[in-house]
Amino acid sequence: MDKHQHEGTPHGPGAPMPCRALFERLSEYVDGELPEELCHHIREHLDGCGPCVAFAHTLKKTADLCRRLPAASMPPEVAADFQRFLTACLSQRKAP
């Protein structure tokens, strides 16, 4: 197998990040939510893995397009249902 493992084996210090591990964290990477050390491992993997580069570009493009969509208001009936749900959940937490 090449340096980019396409199975779910964990990567340790100095070992290449497997594609599956990259896929599991890529959304957080695209959103800038990961620590720099993990970002370094992801960039290192992307440096030589064509399929993962294509996947990363597609995910980034999708995220960019979604951010451009106008925000929609929650329909009043959905908001009321959600409020009832939250109230019920919080009531259950407070019960002894």
WOHUTA-V117819 format. One record per backbone hydrogen bond with DSSP energy under -0.5 kcal/mol. NH is the residue of the N-H (numbers start at 0). CO is the residue of the C=O. If there is no record, write none. Layout:
<<NH | CO> <NH | CO>>
This chain:
<<4 | 2> <14 | 11> <18 | 4> <19 | 6> <21 | 17> <22 | 18> <23 | 19> <24 | 20> <24 | 21> <25 | 21> <28 | 24> <29 | 25> <30 | 26> <31 | 28> <32 | 27> <38 | 34> <39 | 35> <40 | 36> <41 | 37> <42 | 38> <43 | 39> <44 | 40> <45 | 41> <46 | 42> <47 | 44> <48 | 44> <49 | 47> <52 | 48> <53 | 49> <54 | 50> <55 | 51> <56 | 52> <57 | 53> <58 | 54> <59 | 55> <60 | 56> <61 | 57> <62 | 58> <63 | 59> <64 | 60> <65 | 61> <66 | 62> <67 | 63> <67 | 64> <68 | 64> <68 | 65> <77 | 74> <78 | 74> <79 | 75> <80 | 76> <81 | 77> <82 | 78> <83 | 79> <84 | 80> <85 | 81> <86 | 82> <87 | 83> <88 | 84> <89 | 85> <90 | 86> <91 | 87> <92 | 88> <93 | 89> <94 | 90>>
